[in-house]
């Protein structure tokens, strides 16, 4: 981590999209450890591009991405891979592997950790129980409901002790009790000290105490 | 699950997850390798056949009249010392007359006071020694010997045999290159198809922090498996097939076991390279 406790910093970022339009110009953003930021922006405002910048899938024309205290160079594949191992993603470009079971999806981020198989299995069982998904352990991810998928993705995002969570439209397509369940999980994760960036198109109550709220508009965060 | 078990699970998953596609890939590569094996065995057998025929050639050198009978032994000893010479047989004037009688059925020299037929030496060679290169060297060595008048051998036949042998080798090389290209393209295509069916998984694993090398390994292993399985199956079928065949005048020559192992190793390496190219194009 950098000295000021910042886990993620985007400094004076300029980025042009694939179609040639300017996505960001002089964009600045910072997230402190164990804090939550909510970025609100309409469809097409560049939320996914922002996620791609943070995980090294896109390279800015100018400016820096400083993550876990280090400048991220999107061309250094090994550095990018190591950074991604520390990020838990939910929604947007992150999804479950539909051909795999819930168990297999949860073990995937732990492949890179030097832990015994028993320890990993126990951890999965613990998280399945915590998220109320024990009965779905061996179900293919493709057969889950949208709410269950979000819950499994949230479990996958923290199961390998990832210090940073990127959550894209967590409540999209959810209603009623499922929505309340996901909100409760997000609140629990925030209270548990996870650093989170939540991307959403609509303002809403995520039940998170004292989040920093930004509006993404015309390529700038305000 | 460790990295190793993940890689092995994905490797076997690629094969068992699409069994018909995997079987189709192995079968098509097997047929290509079988074609190569057939060409290889055919070429080796043709070369052995020509070598055997060439080895049977003898050279006859005719001696000039200046050479006294008493010095022929000295000349024969000098020839015996030339590399590749196995045996020398002297044909005297009388022997030559007998041979002519045998061929013509009558004594054409009857009534002549002196036998005009030349004396000669018939030289036979060690097995597999004669070829056009050795022959021209030998011819030059023999022609330098004092008393050698003329050197006789079936040069035209030998030239044809040599060019046929060369043609067989060139054809094998050309066929080998074509089959190699077909094997590489076929393997690359199979790996690309496998990668496409797993594209969602590859993308998600990249997002979870899997590096490109880590993701490539199962596909490279798949390429190695295709090359090894197809080439080994090709030789097993060849081995049993050749046991059923026999020709009276032609010896079937199968490559040695180390050559076959080396071939399977090369096929695996081709599979590995194809696997790498195939997955590199996909991630």
Interface residues (C-beta under 8 A of the other chain):
Chain A: X55 X77 X78 X81 X82 X83 X84 X85 X86 X87 X89 X93 X94 X95 X96 X97 X98 X99 X100 X107 X108 X109 X110 X111 X112 X117 X120
Chain B: X1 X2 X3 X5 X6 X200 X201 X203 X204 X205 X206 X207 X208 X209 X210 X211 X212
